[in-house]
Amino acid sequence: MTVRIGDVVFDHVDYDEGADVLYLHVGDPSAAVEFDESPEGYALRFDRSGHLVGVTIVGAGRAVHAGEHLSVTIPSRIEIDADQLQAAITAA
């Protein structure tokens, strides 16, 4: 399954229920060569060209249960609603 968030389509989706961490990645995770953190505290991974290839979302399940949406600034801001988070968690 793929998950689209903003303009990015993540084709590797993994959810660690015990830790409540959602891992989203485009292509091979080893393609990430640059790492950063969004102002909101989410881990971001970029390829050699500077394209976003991965996002780690801590507390995704909690956000789903609360019906919350998350904001991730990468450097442009994308919105992730509870339905998108639920689809990613379910797919993982």
PyMOL Python script that loads the backbone (N, CA, C, O; Angstrom):
from pymol import cmd

cmd.read_pdbstr("""\
ATOM      1  N   MET A   1       0.838  -1.184   0.000  1.00  0.00           N
ATOM      2  CA  MET A   1       0.000   0.000   0.000  1.00  0.00           C
ATOM      3  C   MET A   1       0.882   1.246   0.000  1.00  0.00           C
ATOM      4  O   MET A   1       1.977   1.248   0.562  1.00  0.00           O
ATOM      5  N   THR A   2       0.399   2.275  -0.623  1.00  0.00           N
ATOM      6  CA  THR A   2       1.068   3.567  -0.596  1.00  0.00           C
ATOM      7  C   THR A   2       0.230   4.547   0.212  1.00  0.00           C
ATOM      8  O   THR A   2      -0.986   4.401   0.336  1.00  0.00           O
ATOM      9  N   VAL A   3       0.902   5.535   0.751  1.00  0.00           N
ATOM     10  CA  VAL A   3       0.240   6.579   1.516  1.00  0.00           C
ATOM     11  C   VAL A   3       0.695   7.914   0.941  1.00  0.00           C
ATOM     12  O   VAL A   3       1.893   8.188   0.866  1.00  0.00           O
ATOM     13  N   ARG A   4      -0.262   8.741   0.537  1.00  0.00           N
ATOM     14  CA  ARG A   4       0.057  10.077   0.010  1.00  0.00           C
ATOM     15  C   ARG A   4      -0.187  11.096   1.107  1.00  0.00           C
ATOM     16  O   ARG A   4      -1.261  11.160   1.704  1.00  0.00           O
ATOM     17  N   ILE A   5       0.846  11.889   1.351  1.00  0.00           N
ATOM     18  CA  ILE A   5       0.736  12.999   2.290  1.00  0.00           C
ATOM     19  C   ILE A   5       1.313  14.213   1.587  1.00  0.00           C
ATOM     20  O   ILE A   5       2.499  14.241   1.260  1.00  0.00           O
ATOM     21  N   GLY A   6       0.493  15.200   1.357  1.00  0.00           N
ATOM     22  CA  GLY A   6       0.922  16.347   0.566  1.00  0.00           C
ATOM     23  C   GLY A   6       1.239  15.880  -0.840  1.00  0.00           C
ATOM     24  O   GLY A   6       0.428  15.190  -1.458  1.00  0.00           O
ATOM     25  N   ASP A   7       2.393  16.241  -1.352  1.00  0.00           N
ATOM     26  CA  ASP A   7       2.807  15.841  -2.691  1.00  0.00           C
ATOM     27  C   ASP A   7       3.650  14.579  -2.700  1.00  0.00           C
ATOM     28  O   ASP A   7       4.100  14.152  -3.763  1.00  0.00           O
ATOM     29  N   VAL A   8       3.873  13.973  -1.546  1.00  0.00           N
ATOM     30  CA  VAL A   8       4.772  12.825  -1.445  1.00  0.00           C
ATOM     31  C   VAL A   8       3.967  11.534  -1.317  1.00  0.00           C
ATOM     32  O   VAL A   8       3.043  11.439  -0.510  1.00  0.00           O
ATOM     33  N   VAL A   9       4.340  10.537  -2.134  1.00  0.00           N
ATOM     34  CA  VAL A   9       3.725   9.212  -2.052  1.00  0.00           C
ATOM     35  C   VAL A   9       4.742   8.280  -1.405  1.00  0.00           C
ATOM     36  O   VAL A   9       5.790   7.994  -1.983  1.00  0.00           O
ATOM     37  N   PHE A  10       4.429   7.815  -0.217  1.00  0.00           N
ATOM     38  CA  PHE A  10       5.300   6.906   0.528  1.00  0.00           C
ATOM     39  C   PHE A  10       4.901   5.469   0.187  1.00  0.00           C
ATOM     40  O   PHE A  10       3.737   5.093   0.324  1.00  0.00           O
ATOM     41  N   ASP A  11       5.871   4.671  -0.257  1.00  0.00           N
ATOM     42  CA  ASP A  11       5.559   3.291  -0.638  1.00  0.00           C
ATOM     43  C   ASP A  11       6.080   2.264   0.364  1.00  0.00           C
ATOM     44  O   ASP A  11       5.841   1.068   0.197  1.00  0.00           O
ATOM     45  N   HIS A  12       6.775   2.702   1.383  1.00  0.00           N
ATOM     46  CA  HIS A  12       7.187   1.837   2.491  1.00  0.00           C
ATOM     47  C   HIS A  12       6.548   2.398   3.753  1.00  0.00           C
ATOM     48  O   HIS A  12       6.875   3.504   4.184  1.00  0.00           O
ATOM     49  N   VAL A  13       5.643   1.639   4.336  1.00  0.00           N
ATOM     50  CA  VAL A  13       4.895   2.076   5.504  1.00  0.00           C
ATOM     51  C   VAL A  13       5.046   1.024   6.584  1.00  0.00           C
ATOM     52  O   VAL A  13       4.758  -0.151   6.358  1.00  0.00           O
ATOM     53  N   ASP A  14       5.496   1.442   7.753  1.00  0.00           N
ATOM     54  CA  ASP A  14       5.657   0.509   8.868  1.00  0.00           C
ATOM     55  C   ASP A  14       5.181   1.212  10.135  1.00  0.00           C
ATOM     56  O   ASP A  14       5.502   2.377  10.371  1.00  0.00           O
ATOM     57  N   TYR A  15       4.411   0.486  10.945  1.00  0.00           N
ATOM     58  CA  TYR A  15       3.900   1.051  12.191  1.00  0.00           C
ATOM     59  C   TYR A  15       4.307   0.150  13.345  1.00  0.00           C
ATOM     60  O   TYR A  15       4.015  -1.046  13.332  1.00  0.00           O
ATOM     61  N   ASP A  16       4.971   0.709  14.333  1.00  0.00           N
ATOM     62  CA  ASP A  16       5.346   0.003  15.551  1.00  0.00           C
ATOM     63  C   ASP A  16       4.296   0.344  16.602  1.00  0.00           C
ATOM     64  O   ASP A  16       4.346   1.399  17.234  1.00  0.00           O
ATOM     65  N   GLU A  17       3.344  -0.573  16.773  1.00  0.00           N
ATOM     66  CA  GLU A  17       2.223  -0.303  17.676  1.00  0.00           C
ATOM     67  C   GLU A  17       2.675  -0.112  19.116  1.00  0.00           C
ATOM     68  O   GLU A  17       2.162   0.762  19.815  1.00  0.00           O
ATOM     69  N   GLY A  18       3.623  -0.915  19.564  1.00  0.00           N
ATOM     70  CA  GLY A  18       4.095  -0.817  20.941  1.00  0.00           C
ATOM     71  C   GLY A  18       4.710   0.539  21.261  1.00  0.00           C
ATOM     72  O   GLY A  18       4.522   1.072  22.355  1.00  0.00           O
ATOM     73  N   ALA A  19       5.441   1.090  20.309  1.00  0.00           N
ATOM     74  CA  ALA A  19       6.082   2.389  20.497  1.00  0.00           C
ATOM     75  C   ALA A  19       5.223   3.531  19.953  1.00  0.00           C
ATOM     76  O   ALA A  19       5.529   4.701  20.186  1.00  0.00           O
ATOM     77  N   ASP A  20       4.159   3.203  19.234  1.00  0.00           N
ATOM     78  CA  ASP A  20       3.280   4.179  18.581  1.00  0.00           C
ATOM     79  C   ASP A  20       4.077   5.104  17.661  1.00  0.00           C
ATOM     80  O   ASP A  20       4.008   6.330  17.753  1.00  0.00           O
ATOM     81  N   VAL A  21       4.843   4.455  16.763  1.00  0.00           N
ATOM     82  CA  VAL A  21       5.676   5.197  15.815  1.00  0.00           C
ATOM     83  C   VAL A  21       5.344   4.729  14.401  1.00  0.00           C
ATOM     84  O   VAL A  21       5.353   3.533  14.110  1.00  0.00           O
ATOM     85  N   LEU A  22       5.051   5.690  13.530  1.00  0.00           N
ATOM     86  CA  LEU A  22       4.768   5.421  12.128  1.00  0.00           C
ATOM     87  C   LEU A  22       5.971   5.839  11.300  1.00  0.00           C
ATOM     88  O   LEU A  22       6.430   6.979  11.376  1.00  0.00           O
ATOM     89  N   TYR A  23       6.482   4.890  10.500  1.00  0.00           N
ATOM     90  CA  TYR A  23       7.628   5.152   9.627  1.00  0.00           C
ATOM     91  C   TYR A  23       7.124   5.173   8.189  1.00  0.00           C
ATOM     92  O   TYR A  23       6.528   4.204   7.721  1.00  0.00           O
ATOM     93  N   LEU A  24       7.363   6.273   7.495  1.00  0.00           N
ATOM     94  CA  LEU A  24       6.968   6.415   6.096  1.00  0.00           C
ATOM     95  C   LEU A  24       8.229   6.658   5.273  1.00  0.00           C
ATOM     96  O   LEU A  24       9.086   7.455   5.653  1.00  0.00           O
ATOM     97  N   HIS A  25       8.331   5.960   4.139  1.00  0.00           N
ATOM     98  CA  HIS A  25       9.517   6.139   3.309  1.00  0.00           C
ATOM     99  C   HIS A  25       9.169   5.974   1.845  1.00  0.00           C
ATOM    100  O   HIS A  25       8.254   5.235   1.485  1.00  0.00           O
ATOM    101  N   VAL A  26       9.918   6.678   1.004  1.00  0.00           N
ATOM    102  CA  VAL A  26       9.807   6.568  -0.449  1.00  0.00           C
ATOM    103  C   VAL A  26      10.979   5.715  -0.918  1.00  0.00           C
ATOM    104  O   VAL A  26      12.136   6.073  -0.697  1.00  0.00           O
ATOM    105  N   GLY A  27      10.685   4.593  -1.563  1.00  0.00           N
ATOM    106  CA  GLY A  27      11.762   3.750  -2.076  1.00  0.00           C
ATOM    107  C   GLY A  27      12.584   3.117  -0.968  1.00  0.00           C
ATOM    108  O   GLY A  27      12.116   2.934   0.155  1.00  0.00           O
ATOM    109  N   ASP A  28      13.823   2.789  -1.316  1.00  0.00           N
ATOM    110  CA  ASP A  28      14.739   2.117  -0.408  1.00  0.00           C
ATOM    111  C   ASP A  28      15.139   3.061   0.729  1.00  0.00           C
ATOM    112  O   ASP A  28      15.676   4.137   0.467  1.00  0.00           O
ATOM    113  N   PRO A  29      14.889   2.681   1.985  1.00  0.00           N
ATOM    114  CA  PRO A  29      15.241   3.561   3.099  1.00  0.00           C
ATOM    115  C   PRO A  29      16.720   3.941   3.140  1.00  0.00           C
ATOM    116  O   PRO A  29      17.069   4.978   3.703  1.00  0.00           O
ATOM    117  N   SER A  30      17.586   3.128   2.560  1.00  0.00           N
ATOM    118  CA  SER A  30      19.013   3.462   2.586  1.00  0.00           C
ATOM    119  C   SER A  30      19.345   4.627   1.652  1.00  0.00           C
ATOM    120  O   SER A  30      20.475   5.115   1.661  1.00  0.00           O
ATOM    121  N   ALA A  31      18.379   5.080   0.844  1.00  0.00           N
ATOM    122  CA  ALA A  31      18.605   6.218  -0.056  1.00  0.00           C
ATOM    123  C   ALA A  31      18.708   7.536   0.704  1.00  0.00           C
ATOM    124  O   ALA A  31      19.168   8.537   0.154  1.00  0.00           O
ATOM    125  N   ALA A  32      18.288   7.540   1.948  1.00  0.00           N
ATOM    126  CA  ALA A  32      18.348   8.769   2.747  1.00  0.00           C
ATOM    127  C   ALA A  32      19.792   9.064   3.131  1.00  0.00           C
ATOM    128  O   ALA A  32      20.487   8.213   3.687  1.00  0.00           O
ATOM    129  N   VAL A  33      20.230  10.277   2.830  1.00  0.00           N
ATOM    130  CA  VAL A  33      21.598  10.670   3.155  1.00  0.00           C
ATOM    131  C   VAL A  33      21.651  11.918   4.030  1.00  0.00           C
ATOM    132  O   VAL A  33      22.688  12.226   4.619  1.00  0.00           O
ATOM    133  N   GLU A  34      20.551  12.621   4.113  1.00  0.00           N
ATOM    134  CA  GLU A  34      20.464  13.819   4.954  1.00  0.00           C
ATOM    135  C   GLU A  34      19.332  13.622   5.951  1.00  0.00           C
ATOM    136  O   GLU A  34      18.276  13.086   5.614  1.00  0.00           O
ATOM    137  N   PHE A  35      19.565  14.057   7.169  1.00  0.00           N
ATOM    138  CA  PHE A  35      18.583  13.871   8.224  1.00  0.00           C
ATOM    139  C   PHE A  35      18.349  15.205   8.924  1.00  0.00           C
ATOM    140  O   PHE A  35      19.275  15.993   9.118  1.00  0.00           O
ATOM    141  N   ASP A  36      17.101  15.441   9.295  1.00  0.00           N
ATOM    142  CA  ASP A  36      16.749  16.693   9.951  1.00  0.00           C
ATOM    143  C   ASP A  36      15.552  16.434  10.847  1.00  0.00           C
ATOM    144  O   ASP A  36      15.008  15.330  10.866  1.00  0.00           O
ATOM    145  N   GLU A  37      15.155  17.426  11.568  1.00  0.00           N
ATOM    146  CA  GLU A  37      13.964  17.338  12.411  1.00  0.00           C
ATOM    147  C   GLU A  37      13.069  18.512  12.072  1.00  0.00           C
ATOM    148  O   GLU A  37      13.531  19.645  11.934  1.00  0.00           O
ATOM    149  N   SER A  38      11.783  18.230  11.939  1.00  0.00           N
ATOM    150  CA  SER A  38      10.836  19.315  11.668  1.00  0.00           C
ATOM    151  C   SER A  38      10.686  20.153  12.932  1.00  0.00           C
ATOM    152  O   SER A  38      11.009  19.683  14.023  1.00  0.00           O
ATOM    153  N   PRO A  39      10.204  21.381  12.803  1.00  0.00           N
ATOM    154  CA  PRO A  39       9.971  22.212  13.993  1.00  0.00           C
ATOM    155  C   PRO A  39       9.019  21.540  14.994  1.00  0.00           C
ATOM    156  O   PRO A  39       9.048  21.832  16.190  1.00  0.00           O
ATOM    157  N   GLU A  40       8.176  20.635  14.479  1.00  0.00           N
ATOM    158  CA  GLU A  40       7.221  19.935  15.354  1.00  0.00           C
ATOM    159  C   GLU A  40       7.851  18.723  16.039  1.00  0.00           C
ATOM    160  O   GLU A  40       7.218  18.104  16.894  1.00  0.00           O
ATOM    161  N   GLY A  41       9.095  18.375  15.676  1.00  0.00           N
ATOM    162  CA  GLY A  41       9.798  17.275  16.330  1.00  0.00           C
ATOM    163  C   GLY A  41       9.785  15.954  15.582  1.00  0.00           C
ATOM    164  O   GLY A  41      10.194  14.941  16.150  1.00  0.00           O
ATOM    165  N   TYR A  42       9.333  15.917  14.337  1.00  0.00           N
ATOM    166  CA  TYR A  42       9.309  14.677  13.564  1.00  0.00           C
ATOM    167  C   TYR A  42      10.623  14.512  12.805  1.00  0.00           C
ATOM    168  O   TYR A  42      11.186  15.488  12.309  1.00  0.00           O
ATOM    169  N   ALA A  43      11.107  13.275  12.716  1.00  0.00           N
ATOM    170  CA  ALA A  43      12.345  12.990  11.993  1.00  0.00           C
ATOM    171  C   ALA A  43      12.072  13.020  10.494  1.00  0.00           C
ATOM    172  O   ALA A  43      11.104  12.430  10.016  1.00  0.00           O
ATOM    173  N   LEU A  44      12.933  13.712   9.763  1.00  0.00           N
ATOM    174  CA  LEU A  44      12.808  13.840   8.310  1.00  0.00           C
ATOM    175  C   LEU A  44      14.058  13.272   7.665  1.00  0.00           C
ATOM    176  O   LEU A  44      15.163  13.435   8.183  1.00  0.00           O
ATOM    177  N   ARG A  45      13.880  12.596   6.521  1.00  0.00           N
ATOM    178  CA  ARG A  45      14.998  12.040   5.779  1.00  0.00           C
ATOM    179  C   ARG A  45      14.906  12.516   4.329  1.00  0.00           C
ATOM    180  O   ARG A  45      13.826  12.554   3.739  1.00  0.00           O
ATOM    181  N   PHE A  46      16.062  12.878   3.769  1.00  0.00           N
ATOM    182  CA  PHE A  46      16.133  13.422   2.419  1.00  0.00           C
ATOM    183  C   PHE A  46      17.137  12.633   1.589  1.00  0.00           C
ATOM    184  O   PHE A  46      18.090  12.073   2.130  1.00  0.00           O
ATOM    185  N   ASP A  47      16.924  12.587   0.274  1.00  0.00           N
ATOM    186  CA  ASP A  47      17.878  11.933  -0.618  1.00  0.00           C
ATOM    187  C   ASP A  47      18.962  12.929  -1.029  1.00  0.00           C
ATOM    188  O   ASP A  47      18.960  14.078  -0.585  1.00  0.00           O
ATOM    189  N   ARG A  48      19.881  12.483  -1.875  1.00  0.00           N
ATOM    190  CA  ARG A  48      21.013  13.330  -2.303  1.00  0.00           C
ATOM    191  C   ARG A  48      20.559  14.606  -3.005  1.00  0.00           C
ATOM    192  O   ARG A  48      21.272  15.609  -2.987  1.00  0.00           O
ATOM    193  N   SER A  49      19.388  14.576  -3.617  1.00  0.00           N
ATOM    194  CA  SER A  49      18.874  15.746  -4.327  1.00  0.00           C
ATOM    195  C   SER A  49      18.102  16.696  -3.418  1.00  0.00           C
ATOM    196  O   SER A  49      17.643  17.749  -3.861  1.00  0.00           O
ATOM    197  N   GLY A  50      17.961  16.328  -2.156  1.00  0.00           N
ATOM    198  CA  GLY A  50      17.229  17.172  -1.221  1.00  0.00           C
ATOM    199  C   GLY A  50      15.741  16.913  -1.173  1.00  0.00           C
ATOM    200  O   GLY A  50      14.998  17.659  -0.536  1.00  0.00           O
ATOM    201  N   HIS A  51      15.294  15.847  -1.849  1.00  0.00           N
ATOM    202  CA  HIS A  51      13.865  15.502  -1.824  1.00  0.00           C
ATOM    203  C   HIS A  51      13.542  14.725  -0.558  1.00  0.00           C
ATOM    204  O   HIS A  51      14.318  13.874  -0.123  1.00  0.00           O
ATOM    205  N   LEU A  52      12.407  15.021   0.019  1.00  0.00           N
ATOM    206  CA  LEU A  52      11.942  14.289   1.193  1.00  0.00           C
ATOM    207  C   LEU A  52      11.703  12.835   0.810  1.00  0.00           C
ATOM    208  O   LEU A  52      10.971  12.559  -0.140  1.00  0.00           O
ATOM    209  N   VAL A  53      12.315  11.897   1.541  1.00  0.00           N
ATOM    210  CA  VAL A  53      12.095  10.474   1.272  1.00  0.00           C
ATOM    211  C   VAL A  53      11.609   9.723   2.505  1.00  0.00           C
ATOM    212  O   VAL A  53      11.262   8.546   2.404  1.00  0.00           O
ATOM    213  N   GLY A  54      11.577  10.374   3.668  1.00  0.00           N
ATOM    214  CA  GLY A  54      11.108   9.667   4.850  1.00  0.00           C
ATOM    215  C   GLY A  54      10.651  10.596   5.951  1.00  0.00           C
ATOM    216  O   GLY A  54      11.176  11.696   6.128  1.00  0.00           O
ATOM    217  N   VAL A  55       9.655  10.124   6.689  1.00  0.00           N
ATOM    218  CA  VAL A  55       9.141  10.846   7.852  1.00  0.00           C
ATOM    219  C   VAL A  55       8.859   9.813   8.938  1.00  0.00           C
ATOM    220  O   VAL A  55       8.287   8.757   8.667  1.00  0.00           O
ATOM    221  N   THR A  56       9.261  10.124  10.160  1.00  0.00           N
ATOM    222  CA  THR A  56       8.949   9.294  11.315  1.00  0.00           C
ATOM    223  C   THR A  56       8.011  10.085  12.205  1.00  0.00           C
ATOM    224  O   THR A  56       8.337  11.189  12.643  1.00  0.00           O
ATOM    225  N   ILE A  57       6.831   9.508  12.473  1.00  0.00           N
ATOM    226  CA  ILE A  57       5.801  10.203  13.249  1.00  0.00           C
ATOM    227  C   ILE A  57       5.584   9.464  14.561  1.00  0.00           C
ATOM    228  O   ILE A  57       5.016   8.373  14.585  1.00  0.00           O
ATOM    229  N   VAL A  58       6.039  10.064  15.641  1.00  0.00           N
ATOM    230  CA  VAL A  58       5.830   9.507  16.977  1.00  0.00           C
ATOM    231  C   VAL A  58       4.462   9.981  17.460  1.00  0.00           C
ATOM    232  O   VAL A  58       4.133  11.163  17.355  1.00  0.00           O
ATOM    233  N   GLY A  59       3.667   9.048  17.993  1.00  0.00           N
ATOM    234  CA  GLY A  59       2.341   9.390  18.508  1.00  0.00           C
ATOM    235  C   GLY A  59       1.245   9.348  17.462  1.00  0.00           C
ATOM    236  O   GLY A  59       0.183   9.939  17.658  1.00  0.00           O
ATOM    237  N   ALA A  60       1.485   8.652  16.343  1.00  0.00           N
ATOM    238  CA  ALA A  60       0.485   8.596  15.267  1.00  0.00           C
ATOM    239  C   ALA A  60      -0.817   7.955  15.738  1.00  0.00           C
ATOM    240  O   ALA A  60      -1.898   8.464  15.443  1.00  0.00           O
ATOM    241  N   GLY A  61      -0.727   6.859  16.457  1.00  0.00           N
ATOM    242  CA  GLY A  61      -1.927   6.174  16.945  1.00  0.00           C
ATOM    243  C   GLY A  61      -2.714   7.027  17.922  1.00  0.00           C
ATOM    244  O   GLY A  61      -3.944   7.054  17.883  1.00  0.00           O
ATOM    245  N   ARG A  62      -2.002   7.724  18.800  1.00  0.00           N
ATOM    246  CA  ARG A  62      -2.667   8.610  19.750  1.00  0.00           C
ATOM    247  C   ARG A  62      -3.422   9.701  19.008  1.00  0.00           C
ATOM    248  O   ARG A  62      -4.548  10.043  19.372  1.00  0.00           O
ATOM    249  N   ALA A  63      -2.801  10.248  17.964  1.00  0.00           N
ATOM    250  CA  ALA A  63      -3.456  11.286  17.171  1.00  0.00           C
ATOM    251  C   ALA A  63      -4.706  10.750  16.486  1.00  0.00           C
ATOM    252  O   ALA A  63      -5.724  11.439  16.421  1.00  0.00           O
ATOM    253  N   VAL A  64      -4.634   9.524  15.977  1.00  0.00           N
ATOM    254  CA  VAL A  64      -5.796   8.904  15.330  1.00  0.00           C
ATOM    255  C   VAL A  64      -6.944   8.770  16.326  1.00  0.00           C
ATOM    256  O   VAL A  64      -8.079   9.145  16.033  1.00  0.00           O
ATOM    257  N   HIS A  65      -6.640   8.236  17.497  1.00  0.00           N
ATOM    258  CA  HIS A  65      -7.692   8.024  18.500  1.00  0.00           C
ATOM    259  C   HIS A  65      -8.304   9.329  18.989  1.00  0.00           C
ATOM    260  O   HIS A  65      -9.474   9.364  19.371  1.00  0.00           O
ATOM    261  N   ALA A  66      -7.525  10.394  18.979  1.00  0.00           N
ATOM    262  CA  ALA A  66      -8.026  11.705  19.405  1.00  0.00           C
ATOM    263  C   ALA A  66      -8.683  12.464  18.258  1.00  0.00           C
ATOM    264  O   ALA A  66      -9.246  13.538  18.468  1.00  0.00           O
ATOM    265  N   GLY A  67      -8.614  11.904  17.026  1.00  0.00           N
ATOM    266  CA  GLY A  67      -9.193  12.572  15.862  1.00  0.00           C
ATOM    267  C   GLY A  67      -8.425  13.818  15.456  1.00  0.00           C
ATOM    268  O   GLY A  67      -8.974  14.717  14.819  1.00  0.00           O
ATOM    269  N   GLU A  68      -7.157  13.866  15.825  1.00  0.00           N
ATOM    270  CA  GLU A  68      -6.337  15.046  15.556  1.00  0.00           C
ATOM    271  C   GLU A  68      -5.701  14.974  14.170  1.00  0.00           C
ATOM    272  O   GLU A  68      -5.584  13.900  13.579  1.00  0.00           O
ATOM    273  N   HIS A  69      -5.300  16.118  13.675  1.00  0.00           N
ATOM    274  CA  HIS A  69      -4.439  16.147  12.497  1.00  0.00           C
ATOM    275  C   HIS A  69      -3.067  16.617  12.969  1.00  0.00           C
ATOM    276  O   HIS A  69      -2.947  17.279  14.000  1.00  0.00           O
ATOM    277  N   LEU A  70      -2.047  16.272  12.210  1.00  0.00           N
ATOM    278  CA  LEU A  70      -0.683  16.667  12.541  1.00  0.00           C
ATOM    279  C   LEU A  70      -0.177  17.639  11.490  1.00  0.00           C
ATOM    280  O   LEU A  70      -0.606  17.602  10.336  1.00  0.00           O
ATOM    281  N   SER A  71       0.716  18.486  11.886  1.00  0.00           N
ATOM    282  CA  SER A  71       1.397  19.367  10.953  1.00  0.00           C
ATOM    283  C   SER A  71       2.863  18.982  10.939  1.00  0.00           C
ATOM    284  O   SER A  71       3.477  18.784  11.988  1.00  0.00           O
ATOM    285  N   VAL A  72       3.419  18.880   9.736  1.00  0.00           N
ATOM    286  CA  VAL A  72       4.833  18.575   9.576  1.00  0.00           C
ATOM    287  C   VAL A  72       5.404  19.611   8.607  1.00  0.00           C
ATOM    288  O   VAL A  72       4.948  19.716   7.468  1.00  0.00           O
ATOM    289  N   THR A  73       6.379  20.358   9.050  1.00  0.00           N
ATOM    290  CA  THR A  73       7.014  21.369   8.216  1.00  0.00           C
ATOM    291  C   THR A  73       8.291  20.775   7.626  1.00  0.00           C
ATOM    292  O   THR A  73       9.179  20.352   8.367  1.00  0.00           O
ATOM    293  N   ILE A  74       8.387  20.741   6.272  1.00  0.00           N
ATOM    294  CA  ILE A  74       9.479  19.983   5.628  1.00  0.00           C
ATOM    295  C   ILE A  74      10.209  20.630   4.456  1.00  0.00           C
ATOM    296  O   ILE A  74      10.579  19.792   3.633  1.00  0.00           O
ATOM    297  N   PRO A  75      10.488  21.765   4.184  1.00  0.00           N
ATOM    298  CA  PRO A  75      10.252  23.014   4.867  1.00  0.00           C
ATOM    299  C   PRO A  75       8.885  23.596   4.615  1.00  0.00           C
ATOM    300  O   PRO A  75       8.465  24.485   5.356  1.00  0.00           O
ATOM    301  N   SER A  76       8.159  23.134   3.589  1.00  0.00           N
ATOM    302  CA  SER A  76       6.786  23.588   3.464  1.00  0.00           C
ATOM    303  C   SER A  76       5.915  22.704   4.344  1.00  0.00           C
ATOM    304  O   SER A  76       6.228  21.533   4.561  1.00  0.00           O
ATOM    305  N   ARG A  77       4.851  23.253   4.836  1.00  0.00           N
ATOM    306  CA  ARG A  77       4.002  22.539   5.785  1.00  0.00           C
ATOM    307  C   ARG A  77       3.014  21.649   5.061  1.00  0.00           C
ATOM    308  O   ARG A  77       2.417  22.061   4.067  1.00  0.00           O
ATOM    309  N   ILE A  78       2.834  20.409   5.558  1.00  0.00           N
ATOM    310  CA  ILE A  78       1.799  19.513   5.057  1.00  0.00           C
ATOM    311  C   ILE A  78       0.891  19.143   6.211  1.00  0.00           C
ATOM    312  O   ILE A  78       1.328  19.088   7.360  1.00  0.00           O
ATOM    313  N   GLU A  79      -0.353  18.893   5.913  1.00  0.00           N
ATOM    314  CA  GLU A  79      -1.333  18.493   6.923  1.00  0.00           C
ATOM    315  C   GLU A  79      -1.622  17.007   6.761  1.00  0.00           C
ATOM    316  O   GLU A  79      -1.780  16.516   5.643  1.00  0.00           O
ATOM    317  N   ILE A  80      -1.692  16.301   7.870  1.00  0.00           N
ATOM    318  CA  ILE A  80      -1.984  14.875   7.874  1.00  0.00           C
ATOM    319  C   ILE A  80      -3.195  14.681   8.772  1.00  0.00           C
ATOM    320  O   ILE A  80      -3.108  14.863   9.986  1.00  0.00           O
ATOM    321  N   ASP A  81      -4.326  14.310   8.176  1.00  0.00           N
ATOM    322  CA  ASP A  81      -5.513  14.158   9.007  1.00  0.00           C
ATOM    323  C   ASP A  81      -5.586  12.741   9.582  1.00  0.00           C
ATOM    324  O   ASP A  81      -4.847  11.848   9.168  1.00  0.00           O
ATOM    325  N   ALA A  82      -6.475  12.561  10.524  1.00  0.00           N
ATOM    326  CA  ALA A  82      -6.594  11.280  11.224  1.00  0.00           C
ATOM    327  C   ALA A  82      -6.908  10.132  10.270  1.00  0.00           C
ATOM    328  O   ALA A  82      -6.437   9.016  10.491  1.00  0.00           O
ATOM    329  N   ASP A  83      -7.682  10.368   9.226  1.00  0.00           N
ATOM    330  CA  ASP A  83      -7.993   9.308   8.260  1.00  0.00           C
ATOM    331  C   ASP A  83      -6.741   8.843   7.527  1.00  0.00           C
ATOM    332  O   ASP A  83      -6.572   7.645   7.298  1.00  0.00           O
ATOM    333  N   GLN A  84      -5.848   9.782   7.150  1.00  0.00           N
ATOM    334  CA  GLN A  84      -4.599   9.411   6.494  1.00  0.00           C
ATOM    335  C   GLN A  84      -3.708   8.622   7.446  1.00  0.00           C
ATOM    336  O   GLN A  84      -3.084   7.641   7.040  1.00  0.00           O
ATOM    337  N   LEU A  85      -3.642   9.041   8.701  1.00  0.00           N
ATOM    338  CA  LEU A  85      -2.849   8.307   9.682  1.00  0.00           C
ATOM    339  C   LEU A  85      -3.409   6.914   9.891  1.00  0.00           C
ATOM    340  O   LEU A  85      -2.651   5.946   9.955  1.00  0.00           O
ATOM    341  N   GLN A  86      -4.725   6.797   9.999  1.00  0.00           N
ATOM    342  CA  GLN A  86      -5.355   5.500  10.201  1.00  0.00           C
ATOM    343  C   GLN A  86      -5.071   4.574   9.026  1.00  0.00           C
ATOM    344  O   GLN A  86      -4.784   3.394   9.228  1.00  0.00           O
ATOM    345  N   ALA A  87      -5.146   5.089   7.807  1.00  0.00           N
ATOM    346  CA  ALA A  87      -4.861   4.269   6.618  1.00  0.00           C
ATOM    347  C   ALA A  87      -3.431   3.775   6.646  1.00  0.00           C
ATOM    348  O   ALA A  87      -3.172   2.622   6.301  1.00  0.00           O
ATOM    349  N   ALA A  88      -2.498   4.620   7.048  1.00  0.00           N
ATOM    350  CA  ALA A  88      -1.087   4.214   7.109  1.00  0.00           C
ATOM    351  C   ALA A  88      -0.859   3.181   8.191  1.00  0.00           C
ATOM    352  O   ALA A  88      -0.149   2.200   7.970  1.00  0.00           O
ATOM    353  N   ILE A  89      -1.448   3.385   9.360  1.00  0.00           N
ATOM    354  CA  ILE A  89      -1.298   2.436  10.465  1.00  0.00           C
ATOM    355  C   ILE A  89      -1.880   1.086  10.091  1.00  0.00           C
ATOM    356  O   ILE A  89      -1.278   0.048  10.364  1.00  0.00           O
ATOM    357  N   THR A  90      -3.041   1.098   9.471  1.00  0.00           N
ATOM    358  CA  THR A  90      -3.711  -0.135   9.071  1.00  0.00           C
ATOM    359  C   THR A  90      -2.909  -0.874   7.996  1.00  0.00           C
ATOM    360  O   THR A  90      -2.868  -2.104   7.977  1.00  0.00           O
ATOM    361  N   ALA A  91      -2.273  -0.109   7.102  1.00  0.00           N
ATOM    362  CA  ALA A  91      -1.519  -0.718   6.006  1.00  0.00           C
ATOM    363  C   ALA A  91      -0.233  -1.356   6.483  1.00  0.00           C
ATOM    364  O   ALA A  91       0.268  -2.290   5.856  1.00  0.00           O
ATOM    365  N   ALA A  92       0.308  -0.865   7.585  1.00  0.00           N
ATOM    366  CA  ALA A  92       1.625  -1.328   8.044  1.00  0.00           C
ATOM    367  C   ALA A  92       1.598  -2.723   8.587  1.00  0.00           C
ATOM    368  O   ALA A  92       2.632  -3.242   9.008  1.00  0.00           O
TER     369      ALA A  92
END
""", "prot")
cmd.dss("prot")
cmd.show_as("cartoon", "prot")
cmd.util.cbc("prot")
cmd.orient("prot")
